[in-house]
Structure formats: structure tokens, C-alpha cells
Amino acid sequence: MAALNQDSAIRTGSTAKVLIYLLLLLFAFFYLLPLFVMGVNSVKPLSEITGGNMMALPQVWTFEPWRQAWSEAQVGVQATGLKPYFWNSIKMVVPAVFISTILGALNGYVLTKWRFRGDTILFGLMLFACFIPFQIVLIPMARMLGLFGLAGTTWGLVLVHVVYGIGFTTLYYRNYYAAFPTELVRAAQIDGAGFFQIFWRIMLPSSGPITVVSVIWQFTNIWNDFLFGASFADFSSQPMTVALNNLVQSSTGVKEYNVHFAGAILAALPTLLVYIVAGRFFVRGLMAGSVKG
């Protein structure tokens, strides 16, 4: 009787697993369907899109839409291709991610290992900054960029994203360092190590998991940002997302959907590659500082 019950439980468990996997495959299908449509139609001639089935595979394969989306054709003062704006985004994202990550690590280090009166209030204010809507800071930020002489520049966008990202990176590192043994810091102080020696030689080298989280989060947010790029950049410093919008709006008459699909994939490709390469470390890094002790 016990053996029959055990066999029945095994069959029930196997059936449940099959149902779960089928459900996950169904969700994955619907989630990846837009990407499939974009990819397939980005290598079709326009005539196959407007006069055929967008779900069908191409009858004639062509990479001309990709070349048009990437090329640097000039219309007045505005370049219609994405190539120069891709490099604008690179020049904006790399320093913004680096600076905000380092400052977040320093803040987390100070707020956990160098406690002072009012540190909890300060951390609360920085945490509150994470929830301020983008639209609220547009006018004051534009005013400050004008005073600093950074309006319409790539470094102005870097400053905006660093200021807006410090709250998130501080939160990540503060929670991670809260679980870091304070005894190691005290021992280093007894041995004569100073503030920055402890940070560079002890804290930062042990921060790999949370650094991956911070870099992925900041890279994704900054690369995908449209509002700040549209508000604070000029023609020479516009990022990829603004250029993609201009590419779509520049079409007159018949919409070149194949070019638009290719441009959208090009704009999304860097963040997609980041998650493919380092995505599995993202959850590990988030969980690394969740349990103290």
C-alpha cells in the first residue's frame, strides 16, 4: 500500500513538472514573439512586410535595412543613422556607470563601517531620492546644467545620470556591506590602515557580486533612458534612444518598418548582451547581502 502511494506521488509530481514546463514555454513564447517579429521583419524587403504576413519568414533575405539604420546619412543638421548616436551613448554610459558605482560603494562603506550621528537620516534621504519621478527634476536640473556650462553636452548627461543613480547604488552597497564582518575593518584600523586603504584593499575587492548588480542596473537604466536625453542633449550629444525616435519620425510617406525594426534591435542589443553574459550573476548579487551573518 505504501509503495502504491509512493508511485502515485511520483506520477503526480512528474505531471506537475510537465505542466509547469509547458506553462513556462507558453510564457516564453509570448514574451519572445515581439523579438521574433522584429528580427524576421528586419531582414525582409519592405514589400514583403506591407503586402504579406509579418510572422512569415523572409522570401528574400536582405541586410539593407540594417545598413540604412546604422548609416550616417545627413538630413540638414541631423544625422539619420544610429552610428554616431551609438558612440554618444557609449561615451555617456561608461563614465556614468563607473562614477555612480564608485560613489555608491563609498557611500555604502561609510554608512555601515564609519557610522556617525544622523547617518540613518542621510541614508533615508538618499533612498527617498530613488522614488522621485524624472519629470520633477527636469527644470531644476536644466537650470543647474546651464549654470555649470554643461547644457547640451555628453558630460551634462553623465552628471544627470550619476546624480540620479547614486541613490540606487548606495542602497545596493549599503545592504551588502551591512553583512560584511566589521571585525576585519577594525583589525585593519589597528594595523594602521586608513579610510581609503581599507576601502580599496578590503571592501571593494570583496564586492564583486554587488558590483555586477550595480553595473547591470545602471547600464540598463542609462542606456534605455529617453527623457533625459531628449531634454538635455543637443544634436551632437543625443543618445541612442533619442536617435531611434528621430529615425522613426524621419520617415515620410510609407513607413520603413524593416529599417525601424533593425534600428530597435541595434538600440536594444547592448543591454541584451549584458544580460546574456552577466544576467545569472544579477540575482546572486542581489541575494548576497540579503542574509546577515
Residue pairs with C-beta under 8 A, 6 or more apart in sequence:
37 54
37 55
37 261
38 261
38 264
38 265
39 261
39 265
40 54
40 55
40 56
40 57
40 58
41 49
41 54
41 257
41 258
41 261
42 65
42 66
42 258
42 261
42 262
42 265
43 58
43 61
43 62
43 63
43 65
43 66
43 258
44 58
44 59
44 60
44 61
44 62
44 65
44 258
45 58
45 60
45 62
45 64
45 258
46 254
46 256
46 257
46 258
48 56
48 58
48 59
48 60
49 257
49 258
50 254
50 257
65 256
65 258
65 259
65 261
65 262
66 262
66 266
68 81
68 256
68 259
68 262
69 81
69 82
69 247
69 259
69 260
69 262
69 263
69 266
70 81
70 82
70 83
70 262
70 266
71 80
71 81
71 83
72 79
72 81
72 83
72 84
73 79
73 80
73 81
74 80
75 250
77 235
78 235
78 246
78 250
79 85
79 243
80 246
80 247
80 250
81 247
82 240
82 243
82 244
82 247
82 263
82 266
82 267
84 243
85 238
85 239
85 240
85 242
85 243
86 240
86 266
88 154
88 233
88 236
88 237
88 238
88 239
88 240
88 243
89 223
89 239
89 240
89 241
89 270
91 154
92 154
92 157
92 158
92 161
92 222
92 237
92 239
93 219
93 222
93 223
95 158
96 157
96 158
96 161
96 162
96 165
96 218
96 222
97 215
97 218
97 219
97 222
99 158
99 162
100 161
100 162
100 165
100 166
100 169
100 214
100 218
101 169
101 211
101 214
101 215
101 218
103 162
103 166
103 169
103 170
104 165
104 166
104 168
104 169
104 170
104 171
104 172
104 173
104 214
105 169
105 173
105 199
105 203
105 204
105 207
105 211
105 214
106 199
107 126
107 166
107 169
107 170
107 173
107 174
108 169
108 170
108 172
108 173
108 174
108 175
108 176
108 177
109 173
109 177
109 199
109 203
110 119
111 119
111 122
111 123
111 170
111 174
111 177
112 174
112 177
112 178
112 180
113 177
113 180
113 182
113 185
113 198
113 203
114 195
123 170
123 174
126 166
126 167
126 170
126 171
127 167
127 170
127 171
128 167
129 164
129 166
129 167
130 167
130 168
130 171
134 164
134 227
134 228
135 227
137 164
138 227
138 231
141 160
141 163
141 232
142 151
142 231
142 232
145 151
145 156
145 159
145 160
145 232
148 156
148 159
150 156
150 159
151 232
152 232
152 233
152 234
152 236
152 237
153 233
153 234
153 237
154 233
154 237
156 232
156 233
156 237
157 228
157 229
157 232
157 233
157 237
157 239
160 228
160 232
161 218
161 221
161 222
161 225
161 228
164 228
165 218
165 221
165 222
168 214
168 217
168 218
169 214
169 217
169 218
172 210
172 213
172 214
172 217
172 289
173 207
173 210
173 214
175 289
175 290
176 207
176 209
176 210
176 288
176 289
177 203
177 207
177 289
178 289
178 292
179 288
179 289
179 291
179 292
179 293
180 203
180 206
184 202
185 198
185 202
185 203
188 197
188 198
188 201
188 202
189 198
193 201
193 202
209 281
209 284
209 285
209 288
210 285
210 288
210 289
211 285
212 278
212 281
212 282
212 285
213 281
213 282
213 285
213 286
215 278
216 274
216 275
216 278
216 279
216 282
219 270
219 271
219 274
220 271
220 274
220 275
223 239
223 240
223 241
223 270
223 271
224 241
224 271
225 239
225 241
226 241
226 242
226 245
229 238
229 239
229 241
229 242
230 238
230 242
230 245
233 239
233 242
238 246
240 266
240 267
241 267
244 263
244 264
244 267
247 259
247 260
247 263
248 255
248 260
248 263
251 259
251 260
275 282
